Amino acid sequence: MADTDQRFSGGTRFVVIAASLVVVIAGLRAASIIVLPFLASVFLAVFSLPILYWLKRLKLPNPLAVLGTMLFVIAILSGIGLLVGGSVNSFTEAAPLYRERLQELTLELRGWLTAKGIDLTDLGDLELINAGAVMDLAGNLFRAFTRLLQQTATVMLTMTFILLEAAGFPAKLEAALGKNGGLGRFTKVHSEIQRYLGIKAVISLATGILVGSWLWGLGVDFPLVWALLAFLMNFIPTLGSLLAAVPAVLLALVQHGPGRALAVAIGYLVVNVTLGNFIEPHLMGRRFGLSTLVVFLSLVFWGWVWGPVGMLLSVPLTMILKILMENSDEFRWLAMLLDARPPQKPIAGEAEAGP
């Protein structure tokens, strides 16, 4: 009887947890207009914390340090807006023309294959290159990113309060939990999240600069747009680099023909293999790896919840959840399942041997 009650209790707990997850996911999807600006504020605040801490080490009062950090962030975002904003708008306006030209190239390719004796009748109206979907995907991504930037006032105000709170939060946590409480674990989680996001941002920035310079040298239209797309999509390992390369390669094909398109593809391959397969893993270490299946599923899940912006945030959000679970006794096993490969020794052992 006791075993039956225990099984019933376990089954009830599973149902309650599953139902709670459904409610939370539905709430996240419905509240995207509020949650996404808040998440943008949190990510910007995490990126800005080193500047805030540096200003505080200069003995600046907390309000002045936060003000200096905010002015720096606003200057960076304004510079990006001035450099890229016009190119993004021009690209979204020109995208239908490029799509039509790609459709013409597709028809020409079908005709050439038919003339060579390759029977395409079974394909019906199926396009060999779904160029419209590719261009629409890039356009939707830029429009979603632009809509998020249009909420700058909300994002900046929220970020200001986060930075004001962050400056004194460790002291509050120490007073609440004591030095032997959760302060050490909180500090470890915070440093790991900041390290991951910082390294990822630097690698993504280098990817965007190299890709933009390569496309500018090859004479491809809107190199700043493709540099921004490469920067954003590099936050999605493997799949992001592939998705970022496709529209630029197709545009080079429309403008200059297959030879230039091949050169663009080779440039993307060299940049992403060098930075993504050699430099980034060396800087990140094994602890910040994710399984390829997890990357794909997180891309699909967060994209379904929040659209294109969710796709951009999918891997950083999943990685943050993995870091939190690694530092939790209850969910450490789940963090191991999300890892790219089995650890050589238990994470708990690593934590004890670490500094």
C-alpha positions in Angstrom: 0.0 0.0 0.0 2.9 2.3 0.9 4.5 1.6 -2.5 1.3 2.4 -4.3 1.0 5.7 -2.5 4.6 6.5 -3.3 4.1 5.8 -7.0 0.9 7.8 -7.0 2.7 10.7 -5.3 5.5 10.5 -7.8 3.1 10.4 -10.8 1.2 13.3 -9.3 4.3 15.3 -8.8 5.3 14.7 -12.5 1.9 15.9 -13.7 2.0 19.0 -11.5 5.5 19.9 -12.8 4.6 19.3 -16.4 1.4 21.4 -16.0 3.4 24.2 -14.4 5.9 24.2 -17.2 3.1 24.5 -19.8 1.7 27.5 -17.9 5.1 29.1 -17.6 5.8 28.6 -21.3 2.4 30.0 -22.3 3.0 33.0 -20.0 6.4 33.7 -21.5 5.0 33.6 -25.0 2.0 35.8 -24.1 4.2 38.3 -22.3 6.9 38.6 -24.9 6.3 42.4 -25.3 7.4 42.8 -21.7 9.9 39.9 -21.3 12.0 40.6 -24.4 12.9 44.2 -23.5 13.7 43.1 -19.9 16.0 40.3 -21.2 17.7 42.8 -23.5 18.3 45.0 -20.4 19.7 42.1 -18.5 22.1 41.1 -21.2 23.3 44.7 -21.7 23.7 45.1 -18.0 25.8 41.9 -17.8 28.0 43.1 -20.7 28.4 46.5 -18.9 29.3 45.3 -15.5 33.0 45.3 -16.1 32.8 49.0 -17.0 30.8 49.7 -13.9 33.3 47.9 -11.7 36.2 49.7 -13.3 34.6 53.1 -12.7 33.9 52.1 -9.1 37.6 51.1 -8.7 38.4 54.7 -9.6 36.5 55.7 -6.5 33.6 57.2 -8.3 30.3 57.3 -6.4 27.8 54.6 -7.4 25.4 57.0 -9.2 28.3 58.6 -11.2 29.7 55.1 -12.1 26.2 54.0 -13.3 25.8 57.2 -15.3 29.2 56.8 -16.9 28.4 53.2 -17.8 25.0 54.2 -19.3 26.6 57.0 -21.4 29.1 54.5 -22.8 26.4 52.0 -23.7 24.2 54.6 -25.3 27.2 55.9 -27.3 28.0 52.4 -28.6 24.4 51.6 -29.5 24.0 55.0 -31.2 27.1 54.3 -33.2 25.8 51.0 -34.3 22.5 52.5 -35.2 24.1 55.2 -37.3 26.4 52.7 -39.1 24.0 49.9 -39.7 20.5 51.4 -39.5 20.4 52.9 -43.0 21.8 49.8 -44.5 19.2 47.6 -42.8 16.4 49.8 -44.0 17.8 49.8 -47.6 18.2 46.0 -47.5 14.6 45.4 -46.3 13.4 47.6 -49.1 15.5 46.0 -51.8 14.9 42.4 -50.6 11.8 41.8 -52.9 13.9 42.8 -55.9 16.7 40.3 -54.9 14.1 37.7 -54.3 12.6 38.1 -57.8 16.1 38.0 -59.4 16.8 34.7 -57.5 13.5 33.3 -58.7 14.6 34.1 -62.3 18.0 32.4 -61.7 16.1 29.3 -60.4 14.0 29.2 -63.5 17.1 29.5 -65.7 18.7 26.7 -63.8 15.7 24.5 -64.2 15.7 25.2 -68.0 19.4 24.4 -68.2 19.0 21.1 -66.4 16.0 20.2 -68.6 18.1 21.0 -71.7 20.8 18.6 -70.4 18.2 15.8 -70.3 17.6 15.9 -66.5 13.8 15.3 -66.0 12.3 17.7 -63.4 8.7 17.0 -64.1 8.3 15.1 -60.8 9.3 18.2 -58.9 6.3 20.1 -60.2 6.3 23.7 -58.9 8.9 22.9 -56.2 11.7 25.6 -56.2 15.3 24.3 -56.3 16.3 27.3 -54.3 13.7 28.7 -51.9 15.2 32.1 -52.2 12.1 33.9 -51.0 12.1 32.1 -47.7 15.8 32.9 -47.1 15.4 36.6 -47.9 12.2 36.8 -45.8 14.0 35.1 -42.9 16.8 37.7 -43.0 14.3 40.6 -43.4 12.1 39.3 -40.5 15.2 39.0 -38.3 16.3 42.6 -38.9 12.7 43.9 -38.4 12.4 42.1 -35.1 15.8 43.4 -34.0 14.7 46.9 -35.1 11.5 46.7 -33.1 13.5 45.7 -30.1 15.8 48.7 -30.5 12.7 51.0 -30.8 12.0 50.2 -27.2 15.3 51.9 -26.3 13.8 54.1 -23.5 12.3 51.1 -21.7 15.5 49.0 -22.1 17.8 51.8 -20.9 15.6 52.7 -17.9 15.4 49.0 -16.8 19.2 48.6 -17.4 19.8 51.7 -15.2 17.9 50.2 -12.3 19.6 46.8 -12.8 23.1 48.5 -12.6 22.1 50.5 -9.5 21.0 47.3 -7.8 24.0 45.3 -9.0 26.5 47.6 -7.4 25.2 46.8 -3.9 23.7 43.4 -4.4 26.7 41.3 -3.3 26.8 43.2 0.0 23.0 42.5 0.5 23.5 38.9 -0.3 26.4 38.5 2.2 24.3 40.2 4.9 21.4 37.9 4.2 23.2 34.6 3.8 26.6 35.2 5.4 30.0 34.5 3.9 29.5 30.7 4.4 26.0 30.8 2.8 25.1 31.1 -0.8 27.4 34.0 -1.6 30.3 31.9 -2.9 27.9 29.9 -5.2 26.3 33.2 -6.4 29.7 34.7 -7.2 30.8 31.6 -9.1 27.6 31.5 -11.2 27.8 35.3 -11.9 31.5 35.1 -12.9 30.8 32.0 -15.2 27.8 33.7 -16.9 29.8 36.9 -17.4 32.8 35.0 -18.7 30.7 33.1 -21.2 28.8 36.1 -22.5 31.9 38.3 -22.6 33.9 35.7 -24.7 31.0 35.1 -26.9 30.5 38.8 -27.6 34.2 39.3 -28.4 34.2 36.3 -30.8 31.0 37.4 -32.4 32.3 41.0 -32.9 35.5 39.6 -34.5 33.3 37.5 -36.8 31.2 40.4 -37.8 34.2 42.6 -38.5 36.0 40.0 -40.6 32.9 39.0 -42.5 32.0 42.6 -43.2 35.5 43.5 -44.4 35.6 40.4 -46.7 32.3 41.2 -48.3 33.2 44.9 -48.7 36.4 43.8 -50.5 34.4 41.6 -52.8 32.0 44.3 -53.7 28.9 42.7 -52.2 26.0 45.1 -51.4 25.3 46.0 -47.7 28.4 44.6 -46.1 27.4 46.3 -42.8 24.1 44.4 -42.8 25.9 41.1 -43.3 28.4 42.0 -40.6 25.6 42.7 -38.2 23.9 39.4 -39.2 27.1 37.5 -38.7 27.6 39.1 -35.2 24.1 38.3 -34.1 23.9 34.8 -35.5 27.3 33.8 -34.1 25.6 33.5 -30.7 24.0 30.4 -32.2 26.8 27.8 -32.6 27.2 26.0 -36.0 23.6 26.6 -37.2 23.9 30.4 -36.8 27.0 30.7 -38.9 25.3 28.7 -41.7 22.1 30.7 -41.6 24.1 34.0 -41.6 26.1 32.9 -44.7 23.2 31.8 -46.9 21.6 35.2 -47.8 25.1 36.9 -48.4 26.1 34.0 -50.7 22.8 34.3 -52.6 23.2 38.1 -52.9 26.7 37.6 -54.3 25.3 35.1 -56.8 22.7 37.7 -57.9 25.2 40.5 -58.2 28.4 38.9 -59.5 27.7 35.3 -60.4 28.8 31.9 -59.1 32.5 32.7 -58.8 32.1 35.6 -56.4 29.4 33.6 -54.5 31.9 30.8 -54.0 34.5 33.3 -52.7 32.0 34.6 -50.2 31.2 31.1 -49.0 34.9 30.3 -48.6 35.4 33.5 -46.6 32.6 32.6 -44.2 34.0 29.1 -43.9 37.5 30.3 -43.1 36.3 32.9 -40.5 33.9 30.6 -38.7 36.1 27.5 -38.7 39.1 29.6 -37.4 37.2 31.5 -34.7 34.5 28.9 -33.9 36.5 25.7 -33.9 39.9 26.8 -32.6 40.0 30.2 -30.9 36.6 30.1 -29.1 36.9 26.6 -27.7 40.4 27.5 -26.4 39.0 30.5 -24.6 35.8 28.9 -23.4 37.0 25.6 -22.2 35.0 22.4 -22.0 32.6 23.7 -19.4 30.8 26.0 -21.8 29.9 23.4 -24.5 26.4 22.4 -25.5 25.3 19.3 -27.4 24.5 20.0 -31.1 21.0 18.5 -30.5 20.5 20.8 -27.6 21.5 23.8 -29.7 19.0 22.8 -32.4 16.1 22.1 -30.0 16.7 25.3 -28.1 16.7 27.2 -31.4 13.4 25.7 -32.3 11.9 26.1 -28.8 12.9 29.7 -28.1 12.1 30.6 -31.7 8.6 29.2 -31.2 8.2 31.1 -28.0 9.6 34.5 -29.0 10.1 34.5 -32.7 13.4 35.7 -34.4 14.6 37.4 -31.2 14.0 34.2 -29.3 16.2 32.4 -31.9 19.0 34.9 -31.2 18.7 34.5 -27.4 18.2 30.7 -27.5 21.7 29.5 -27.0 22.7 32.2 -24.4 19.6 31.5 -22.4 20.2 27.7 -22.6 23.8 28.2 -21.6 22.8 30.3 -18.6 20.4 27.6 -17.5 23.1 25.0 -17.9 25.5 27.1 -15.7 22.8 27.5 -13.0 22.1 23.8 -13.1 25.8 22.9 -12.8 25.9 24.8 -9.6 22.8 23.1 -8.2 23.0 19.8 -6.4 19.6 18.8 -7.6 19.9 19.5 -11.3 23.6 18.9 -11.9 22.8 15.7 -13.7 20.7 17.6 -16.2 23.6 20.0 -16.9 25.7 17.0 -17.8 23.1 15.8 -20.3 23.1 19.2 -22.0 26.9 19.1 -22.3 28.6 18.6 -25.7 30.4 15.5 -24.5 30.6 13.6 -21.2 32.9 15.2 -18.6 36.2 13.5 -17.8 35.3 13.7 -14.1 32.2 14.8 -12.2 31.4 18.5 -12.2 31.3 18.4 -8.4 34.9 17.2 -8.5 35.8 20.0 -10.8 34.2 22.5 -8.5 36.1 21.2 -5.5 39.4 21.2 -7.4 38.8 24.6 -8.9 39.9 27.9 -7.3 
